[in-house]
Amino acid sequence: MSAYPSGEVLVEIERSGVVEGVHRGHLIVLDPAGGVRLAIGEVRAPMFPRSSLKPVQAVAMLRSGLSLAPEDVALASSSHDGEPMHVAGVKAMLAAGGLDESDLECPLDLPFGDDARDAVLAAGGGPRRIYMNCSGKHAAMLRTCVVNDWTLSGYLPPTHPLQQRIAETIAAIAGEPIAAIGVDGCGAPVFAISLTALARSFARLATGDGTEAAVASAMRAHPALVGGTTQVSSRVMAGVPGVIVKNGAEGVFAAALMDGGALALKIDDGASRAADRVLVGALRRLGVDAQVLDDLAEEPVLGGGVRVGSVRLRPGVL
Protein backbone atom coordinates (compact mmCIF):
# COMPACT_ATOMS: atom_id res chain seq x y z
CA MET A 1 0.00 0.00 0.00
CA SER A 2 1.49 3.34 -1.05
CA ALA A 3 1.24 6.61 0.89
CA TYR A 4 -2.21 8.17 0.87
CA PRO A 5 -2.36 10.94 -1.77
CA SER A 6 -2.71 14.56 -0.74
CA GLY A 7 -6.28 15.75 -0.35
CA GLU A 8 -8.17 18.96 -1.05
CA VAL A 9 -8.32 22.01 1.21
CA LEU A 10 -11.33 21.44 3.48
CA VAL A 11 -10.66 23.56 6.56
CA GLU A 12 -9.01 26.92 7.08
CA ILE A 13 -7.61 28.71 10.11
CA GLU A 14 -8.56 32.37 10.11
CA ARG A 15 -6.94 34.89 12.47
CA SER A 16 -7.88 38.56 12.52
CA GLY A 17 -9.42 38.32 9.06
CA VAL A 18 -6.42 36.53 7.51
CA VAL A 19 -6.33 32.85 6.59
CA GLU A 20 -3.03 31.71 8.13
CA GLY A 21 -3.28 27.99 7.52
CA VAL A 22 -5.32 25.17 6.00
CA HIS A 23 -6.02 21.47 6.50
CA ARG A 24 -6.35 19.14 3.52
CA GLY A 25 -8.33 15.96 3.45
CA HIS A 26 -10.70 13.53 1.80
CA LEU A 27 -14.45 13.01 2.20
CA ILE A 28 -17.11 10.67 0.87
CA VAL A 29 -20.83 11.18 1.52
CA LEU A 30 -23.28 8.45 0.49
CA ASP A 31 -27.02 8.91 0.10
CA PRO A 32 -29.44 6.38 1.66
CA ALA A 33 -29.45 4.32 -1.53
CA GLY A 34 -25.67 4.03 -1.48
CA GLY A 35 -25.05 6.54 -4.25
CA VAL A 36 -22.23 9.06 -4.01
CA ARG A 37 -23.65 12.40 -2.94
CA LEU A 38 -20.26 14.04 -2.57
CA ALA A 39 -16.66 12.95 -3.06
CA ILE A 40 -13.66 15.15 -2.35
CA GLY A 41 -10.08 13.99 -2.70
CA GLU A 42 -9.14 10.35 -3.09
CA VAL A 43 -11.92 8.20 -1.67
CA ARG A 44 -11.04 4.86 -3.26
CA ALA A 45 -7.40 4.49 -2.23
CA PRO A 46 -6.67 2.20 0.75
CA MET A 47 -6.14 3.91 4.09
CA PHE A 48 -6.02 2.87 7.73
CA PRO A 49 -9.39 3.69 9.35
CA ARG A 50 -7.78 3.16 12.75
CA SER A 51 -10.32 3.07 15.61
CA SER A 52 -13.25 4.01 13.39
CA LEU A 53 -13.36 0.29 12.51
CA LYS A 54 -14.00 -0.79 16.11
CA PRO A 55 -17.79 -1.12 15.62
CA VAL A 56 -17.16 -3.49 12.71
CA GLN A 57 -14.68 -5.43 14.83
CA ALA A 58 -17.39 -5.68 17.49
CA VAL A 59 -19.72 -7.20 14.88
CA ALA A 60 -17.07 -9.81 14.14
CA MET A 61 -16.85 -10.74 17.81
CA LEU A 62 -20.61 -11.03 18.21
CA ARG A 63 -20.76 -13.20 15.10
CA SER A 64 -18.08 -15.38 16.73
CA GLY A 65 -20.36 -16.21 19.64
CA LEU A 66 -19.62 -13.39 22.08
CA SER A 67 -22.67 -12.36 24.10
CA LEU A 68 -22.57 -8.96 25.81
CA ALA A 69 -25.01 -6.50 27.34
CA PRO A 70 -25.55 -3.39 25.19
CA GLU A 71 -23.37 -1.22 27.43
CA ASP A 72 -20.50 -3.69 27.01
CA VAL A 73 -21.01 -3.74 23.23
CA ALA A 74 -20.65 0.05 23.33
CA LEU A 75 -17.39 -0.32 25.28
CA ALA A 76 -16.17 -2.93 22.81
CA SER A 77 -16.70 -0.32 20.08
CA SER A 78 -15.11 2.50 22.05
CA SER A 79 -12.07 4.71 22.16
CA HIS A 80 -12.89 5.76 25.68
CA ASP A 81 -11.56 8.61 27.80
CA GLY A 82 -10.78 6.44 30.81
CA GLU A 83 -13.46 8.02 32.96
CA PRO A 84 -14.62 6.02 36.01
CA MET A 85 -17.63 4.66 34.08
CA HIS A 86 -15.32 3.30 31.38
CA VAL A 87 -12.83 1.73 33.77
CA ALA A 88 -15.58 0.13 35.85
CA GLY A 89 -17.27 -1.22 32.74
CA VAL A 90 -14.10 -2.80 31.38
CA LYS A 91 -13.30 -4.34 34.78
CA ALA A 92 -16.78 -5.87 34.92
CA MET A 93 -16.52 -7.16 31.35
CA LEU A 94 -13.24 -8.89 32.17
CA ALA A 95 -14.51 -10.33 35.45
CA ALA A 96 -17.59 -11.79 33.77
CA GLY A 97 -15.26 -13.88 31.62
CA GLY A 98 -13.03 -14.98 34.48
CA LEU A 99 -10.37 -12.50 33.37
CA ASP A 100 -8.60 -9.55 34.91
CA GLU A 101 -6.48 -6.58 33.88
CA SER A 102 -3.32 -8.69 33.66
CA ASP A 103 -4.80 -10.54 30.67
CA LEU A 104 -4.97 -7.35 28.60
CA GLU A 105 -2.20 -6.95 26.01
CA CYS A 106 -2.83 -3.32 25.15
CA PRO A 107 -0.10 -0.88 26.34
CA LEU A 108 0.09 0.75 29.73
CA ASP A 109 -1.37 4.25 29.49
CA LEU A 110 -2.98 7.10 31.36
CA PRO A 111 -6.61 7.97 30.62
CA PHE A 112 -7.08 9.74 27.30
CA GLY A 113 -9.49 12.33 28.72
CA ASP A 114 -7.94 15.37 30.38
CA ASP A 115 -10.11 15.30 33.50
CA ALA A 116 -9.75 11.57 34.00
CA ARG A 117 -5.98 11.74 33.50
CA ASP A 118 -5.64 14.63 35.96
CA ALA A 119 -7.70 12.74 38.54
CA VAL A 120 -5.50 9.65 38.29
CA LEU A 121 -2.31 11.69 38.63
CA ALA A 122 -3.71 13.74 41.51
CA ALA A 123 -4.47 10.51 43.36
CA GLY A 124 -0.90 9.32 42.86
CA GLY A 125 -1.79 6.80 40.17
CA GLY A 126 0.08 5.97 37.00
CA PRO A 127 -0.33 4.21 33.68
CA ARG A 128 -2.39 1.01 33.57
CA ARG A 129 -3.61 -1.19 30.75
CA ILE A 130 -7.22 -0.71 31.75
CA TYR A 131 -6.88 3.06 31.35
CA MET A 132 -5.76 2.67 27.72
CA ASN A 133 -8.51 3.96 25.44
CA CYS A 134 -8.75 0.63 23.57
CA SER A 135 -9.15 -1.51 26.70
CA GLY A 136 -12.85 -2.08 25.99
CA LYS A 137 -12.06 -3.60 22.61
CA HIS A 138 -9.30 -5.72 24.13
CA ALA A 139 -11.60 -6.97 26.91
CA ALA A 140 -14.13 -8.00 24.28
CA MET A 141 -11.40 -9.71 22.26
CA LEU A 142 -10.40 -11.73 25.32
CA ARG A 143 -14.01 -12.65 26.03
CA THR A 144 -14.37 -13.84 22.42
CA CYS A 145 -11.30 -16.02 22.85
CA VAL A 146 -12.79 -17.54 26.01
CA VAL A 147 -16.05 -18.38 24.21
CA ASN A 148 -14.20 -20.09 21.36
CA ASP A 149 -11.48 -21.73 23.46
CA TRP A 150 -8.84 -19.77 21.56
CA THR A 151 -5.53 -19.07 23.25
CA LEU A 152 -5.59 -15.92 25.40
CA SER A 153 -1.88 -15.16 25.47
CA GLY A 154 -0.82 -13.65 22.16
CA TYR A 155 -4.30 -12.82 20.88
CA LEU A 156 -3.09 -9.82 18.83
CA PRO A 157 -1.04 -11.17 15.87
CA PRO A 158 -2.93 -11.30 12.54
CA THR A 159 -2.44 -15.08 12.48
CA HIS A 160 -4.54 -15.59 15.63
CA PRO A 161 -8.00 -17.09 14.89
CA LEU A 162 -9.67 -14.06 16.48
CA GLN A 163 -7.90 -11.60 14.20
CA GLN A 164 -8.52 -13.74 11.15
CA ARG A 165 -12.23 -13.79 11.96
CA ILE A 166 -12.19 -10.01 12.38
CA ALA A 167 -10.40 -9.53 9.05
CA GLU A 168 -12.92 -11.74 7.25
CA THR A 169 -15.83 -9.77 8.72
CA ILE A 170 -14.33 -6.39 7.85
CA ALA A 171 -13.81 -7.42 4.22
CA ALA A 172 -17.36 -8.80 3.98
CA ILE A 173 -19.06 -5.75 5.48
CA ALA A 174 -16.82 -3.27 3.61
CA GLY A 175 -17.45 -5.01 0.31
CA GLU A 176 -13.80 -4.94 -0.72
CA PRO A 177 -10.68 -6.93 0.15
CA ILE A 178 -8.31 -5.69 2.83
CA ALA A 179 -5.40 -3.96 1.08
CA ALA A 180 -2.85 -4.07 3.90
CA ILE A 181 -2.51 -4.99 7.56
CA GLY A 182 -0.61 -2.84 10.02
CA VAL A 183 -0.24 -2.52 13.79
CA ASP A 184 -2.54 -0.05 15.52
CA GLY A 185 -1.52 2.04 18.51
CA CYS A 186 -3.00 -0.52 20.90
CA GLY A 187 -1.03 -3.37 19.32
CA ALA A 188 -3.99 -4.96 17.51
CA PRO A 189 -4.02 -5.30 13.72
CA VAL A 190 -5.36 -2.38 11.71
CA PHE A 191 -6.85 -3.17 8.31
CA ALA A 192 -6.61 -0.91 5.26
CA ILE A 193 -9.74 -0.24 3.22
CA SER A 194 -10.95 2.77 1.24
CA LEU A 195 -12.97 5.68 2.60
CA THR A 196 -15.79 4.57 0.33
CA ALA A 197 -15.75 1.11 1.90
CA LEU A 198 -15.63 2.62 5.38
CA ALA A 199 -18.72 4.73 4.68
CA ARG A 200 -20.44 1.70 3.16
CA SER A 201 -19.63 -0.31 6.29
CA PHE A 202 -21.29 2.26 8.54
CA ALA A 203 -24.35 2.36 6.29
CA ARG A 204 -24.64 -1.40 6.76
CA LEU A 205 -24.28 -1.08 10.52
CA ALA A 206 -26.95 1.62 10.68
CA THR A 207 -29.51 -0.25 8.57
CA GLY A 208 -28.62 -3.89 9.19
CA ASP A 209 -30.14 -6.50 11.44
CA GLY A 210 -28.72 -9.14 13.75
CA THR A 211 -25.23 -8.39 15.02
CA GLU A 212 -24.95 -5.23 12.93
CA ALA A 213 -28.12 -3.83 14.50
CA ALA A 214 -26.91 -4.89 17.96
CA VAL A 215 -23.74 -2.81 17.64
CA ALA A 216 -25.50 0.23 16.19
CA SER A 217 -28.23 0.10 18.84
CA ALA A 218 -25.66 -0.17 21.64
CA MET A 219 -23.78 2.86 20.34
CA ARG A 220 -26.97 4.90 20.10
CA ALA A 221 -28.09 3.88 23.58
CA HIS A 222 -24.75 4.49 25.28
CA PRO A 223 -22.93 7.28 23.42
CA ALA A 224 -20.85 8.35 26.43
CA LEU A 225 -19.38 4.84 26.69
CA VAL A 226 -18.25 4.95 23.05
CA GLY A 227 -16.06 7.98 23.75
CA GLY A 228 -16.57 10.12 26.79
CA THR A 229 -18.41 13.00 28.34
CA THR A 230 -16.74 15.60 26.12
CA GLN A 231 -15.73 13.59 23.05
CA VAL A 232 -17.15 14.84 19.76
CA SER A 233 -18.36 11.39 18.67
CA SER A 234 -20.31 10.96 21.91
CA ARG A 235 -21.70 14.48 21.85
CA VAL A 236 -22.95 14.09 18.27
CA MET A 237 -24.61 10.74 18.99
CA ALA A 238 -26.27 12.19 22.09
CA GLY A 239 -27.49 15.22 20.16
CA VAL A 240 -28.58 13.66 16.87
CA PRO A 241 -31.14 10.85 17.31
CA GLY A 242 -30.29 7.68 15.40
CA VAL A 243 -26.81 8.59 14.21
CA ILE A 244 -23.79 6.39 14.83
CA VAL A 245 -20.37 8.05 14.84
CA LYS A 246 -16.87 6.74 15.45
CA ASN A 247 -13.57 8.55 15.28
CA GLY A 248 -10.16 7.13 14.47
CA ALA A 249 -6.63 8.39 14.97
CA GLU A 250 -4.97 10.54 12.31
CA GLY A 251 -8.08 12.55 11.53
CA VAL A 252 -10.60 9.84 10.62
CA PHE A 253 -14.36 9.85 11.19
CA ALA A 254 -17.15 7.58 9.98
CA ALA A 255 -20.87 8.08 10.58
CA ALA A 256 -24.26 6.92 9.37
CA LEU A 257 -27.91 7.80 9.84
CA MET A 258 -30.75 5.34 10.37
CA ASP A 259 -31.84 5.77 6.73
CA GLY A 260 -28.43 4.61 5.49
CA GLY A 261 -26.95 7.96 4.59
CA ALA A 262 -23.28 7.70 5.52
CA LEU A 263 -19.92 9.45 5.43
CA ALA A 264 -16.24 8.83 5.98
CA LEU A 265 -13.41 11.33 6.10
CA LYS A 266 -9.69 11.60 6.65
CA ILE A 267 -7.59 14.69 7.32
CA ASP A 268 -4.10 14.54 5.80
CA ASP A 269 -2.24 15.90 8.81
CA GLY A 270 -4.39 14.01 11.32
CA ALA A 271 -5.70 17.15 13.03
CA SER A 272 -8.81 16.49 15.09
CA ARG A 273 -9.73 20.18 14.96
CA ALA A 274 -10.14 19.80 11.21
CA ALA A 275 -11.87 16.40 11.33
CA ASP A 276 -14.48 17.75 13.75
CA ARG A 277 -15.39 20.59 11.40
CA VAL A 278 -15.67 18.32 8.35
CA LEU A 279 -17.84 15.86 10.29
CA VAL A 280 -20.26 18.69 11.05
CA GLY A 281 -20.37 19.81 7.43
CA ALA A 282 -20.85 16.29 6.08
CA LEU A 283 -23.71 15.56 8.49
CA ARG A 284 -25.36 18.79 7.41
CA ARG A 285 -24.94 17.66 3.80
CA LEU A 286 -26.93 14.57 4.80
CA GLY A 287 -29.72 16.85 6.06
CA VAL A 288 -28.97 16.80 9.78
CA ASP A 289 -29.97 19.96 11.64
CA ALA A 290 -29.10 19.89 15.34
CA GLN A 291 -27.83 22.26 18.00
CA VAL A 292 -24.77 20.12 18.65
CA LEU A 293 -23.63 20.69 15.07
CA ASP A 294 -23.97 24.44 15.54
CA ASP A 295 -21.91 24.14 18.71
CA LEU A 296 -19.14 22.22 16.94
CA ALA A 297 -19.11 24.04 13.60
CA GLU A 298 -16.13 26.22 14.49
CA GLU A 299 -13.26 26.15 16.97
CA PRO A 300 -12.20 29.55 18.31
CA VAL A 301 -8.78 30.96 17.52
CA LEU A 302 -7.55 33.07 20.42
CA GLY A 303 -5.34 36.10 20.62
CA GLY A 304 -4.51 37.45 24.06
CA GLY A 305 -7.22 35.22 25.51
CA VAL A 306 -9.88 36.74 23.25
CA ARG A 307 -11.46 35.13 20.19
CA VAL A 308 -9.93 36.68 17.07
CA GLY A 309 -10.80 34.03 14.49
CA SER A 310 -11.79 30.42 14.03
CA VAL A 311 -10.99 27.01 12.61
CA ARG A 312 -13.81 26.42 10.13
CA LEU A 313 -14.83 24.70 6.95
CA ARG A 314 -13.54 26.55 3.90
CA PRO A 315 -16.58 28.49 2.63
CA GLY A 316 -18.32 26.66 -0.19
CA VAL A 317 -16.23 23.50 0.06
CA LEU A 318 -19.24 21.28 0.76
N, C-alpha and C positions, 0 to 999 in steps of 0.2 A: 504494500500500500504506500503510495507516494504522499508527500506533504499535501495538506488540504490547500486548494488554491485560494488566493486572496479574494475577499468578498467585496461588496459594494458599501459605500458610506451609508450607514443607517442612523447613526446617532451623532450629535454634535455637542460640544461643550462651549457654551457661550458665557463670556465674562465681560461685563460692562459694555454690552452691545457688540462685542467682537468675538467671532468664532475662533477659539484658540486651539481646538483639537477636535478630532473625530474618531469614531469607532466604526470599523468595517465588519461586515458579517454576511450571513446567509439566512434566508427565511423561505419556508414553504407553508402555504395555507391551503388546506383542502376543504371543499364544500361537503355538505352531508352525503352527497352521492359519490364522493371520492375523487371528483374532478379537481384540477388545479385552479384555485381561485387567484393565487398570487405566488410567483416564484421570483426570488431575488438572489443573485449569486449562483453558486454551484450547489444544487440540491440533490444531485444524483451521485456525487463522488462519495466513497466510503469515508466515514469519520467515526471517532469514538464518542458515543453518546454519554459515556461515563454513567453517573448515578441516575440519569433520566431513564435508564433501562430497568431500574429496580422493580417497578411494578410488573414488568414482563417476566423478570426472574421469579417474582413471587408466584405468578401464574404457573411457571414450570414446577415450582415446589408443590403447589396444591395439586397439580396433575400427577405428581409423583407420590401422592398418598398423604401428604401433610394435611393435618386438620388443625385449624387455629380459629380462635374467636376473632371477630372483625377487628378489634383493637390491636390484636397481635399481627393480623394481616397488614394493617396500616404501618406498624413498626417494621415489618419485614420489607415494606416498600420504601422505607424512610431514609433520609439523610438528616438525622435528628440533631438538635442543638445540645443534647446532654442535660436537659432540664430534669428535675426530680421525677416527673411523670414518665420520661423516656427511660431513665435508668431503672426505675422500679418495674416498668413493663418488660424490659429485656431480662432483668433478673427473674421475674416470674415465668417468662417464656422458657428460659433455660431450666429452671427448677422443675417445671412441668414435664420435661423430658429426661429428668434425672441427670441434668448437666449443671455446670457452674461456670463462673467467669474464666477459670483456668482452661476450659476447653476452647475458648475463642482463639482464633489465630489472626485476628485483625491486630494492627499495631497498638501499642500503648499510646494514649493521647489524653489531652485535656478536653473538656466539653467545647464544642464548636461555638456555641452561643456565648456572647460576651458576659451576660449576667451569670449564667451557669458556671462559666470558667472562673469568674471573679469569686463566686461563692465557694468553689472548691479550694482555690488558693487561699482565701481568707480563713478557711477552716483548717489550713495546714495540709491539705491534700495534694496529690500529684497525679501524674498521668496513670490511667488505667485502661484496659481494653474495653471495658463496658462503657466508658465515656466516649469512645471513638464513634464518630457519627454514622458509621456503617454497622454498629454492633447489632442492630435489629435484624439486618439481613443475614449476618453471620449466625445469630442465634437460630433463625429460621433454617439456614443451611444445615446446621447441626441437627436440628429436630428432624429434618428430612432424611438425613443419614441414619438416624436412630430408627425411623419408621421402616426404612429399606434394608436395614442391617448392613449399611455401607460403613467402611472404616471412618472413624472420627478424626484420627490424627492424619494430617495431610489431606484435608478435604478441599484445598484450594487449587492445586494444579489442574490444567485443562484436561488431563487424562483421567481424573477422578470421575466415577459414574455420575455423581451429582452435577459436575460442571458439563459433562457431555449431554446430560438431559436438558440442562439449561440452554446450552448452545442450540440443540435441536428445536427447542420451543421458540427461541428468539427467531431463528430462521423461518420457522413456519408462520409465526404471527406477523413478522415483518414482510413476508412474501418475497424475500431475496436471500441468497446465500450470504453467510458471514464472510467478509473480505479479509479480515485479519483478526488475530487475537493478541491482546496485550495484557499487561498487568496493571490493574487499577490501583489507586492510592491505598486501598485497604488490603491489597494483596490478592484479591480475587481476580479472575479473568475479566477483561473488558472486551466486548465484541464489536467490531466495526461494521456498521451498516450506513446507508445513506440517510440524509435528513428526510427524504421522501418516505423511506421505509419506516423511519421513526414516527413520523406523523401518522402513517397508515396503521402502525401498531397501536397508537393511542386511540385512533378511531375504532379499532376492533375492541379494545378494552372498554371503551365508553358505551358501545352498542351491543356487545356480545352477551352470551349467557354462560352458565356454568362457572368455571373458575375465573374466566375473564370478568364476568359480572361481579363475582365475589370480591375481587381485588378493587375494581372501580367503586363498588358500594362501600367498602371499608375505608377507602381514601376519602370519599365524600362525607362519611359519617364521623371520621376522626381526623380532620385536617391538621390539627395541632400536633398529632403524633407523627405525621408524615414529615414535618419539618420542625416547627417550633412556634412559640407564641408570636415572634416578630418576623419569621421567615416569609418572604414574598409568596412562595408556593402555598403555604398554609393560609395566609391572609386572603389570597385570591379564591381559594376553594371555600373558605368560610364566607366570603362576600358575594360569590357568584354561584347560585344554586345549580347543582348538577355538573359543574365542571370538574375535571381531574387535571392536575398540574404536577409536574415533577421537574425539578432542576437537576443539572449535572455540572460537574466541574468544567472549567475552561469555557464558561459562557454558553452553556446549553440549556434549553428549555424545551419541553414537549407538553402539549395540552390538548384536550378534546372536550367537546360539549356532548350532551346526551343525544343530540340528533346526528352525531357523527362528524360534524365539522371539527377539523383538527389542525394543528400547527406544530412545527418544529423549527428551532432556530439555533444558530451558533455564531458567537462573536469571535472574530479572529484573534483578538488579544486576550480573550478570556474574561473580560471585565464584566462583573455582575451588574455594575451600574448601567451598562449598556444593554445587557440581556433583559433586565427588568423593564426598561423602556420599550424595547421591541415586543416583549410579551404583551404589554398593555395595548400597543398599537395593533398587534395581530388579533388579539381577542376582540377589539373593537371592529376590525375588519370582518370578523365572524358575526357581528351584530350584537355583541355583548355591551350593555350599558349598565354600569354599576358604580357606586360611590368609590369602592376600593380602587377601581381603575383610575378615577380622577385623582385619588390620593397618591397613586404611584406613577402618574404620567411623567413627572419631572422630579429630578433630584436637585436640591439647591446647590448653587456654587456660592461660596462665602468669600467675603473680603472684609477683613477687620471685624469678623463676627457677624456681619450683616449680609443678607442675600444680595448678590450683585449679578446673578445670572443663573443658569441652570444647565443640567445635563438633560437632553430632550431628543426625541425623534427629529431627524432632519425634516423640515417642513415639506410636505408633499411626497415623501418617500413611500408611504403606503397608500 
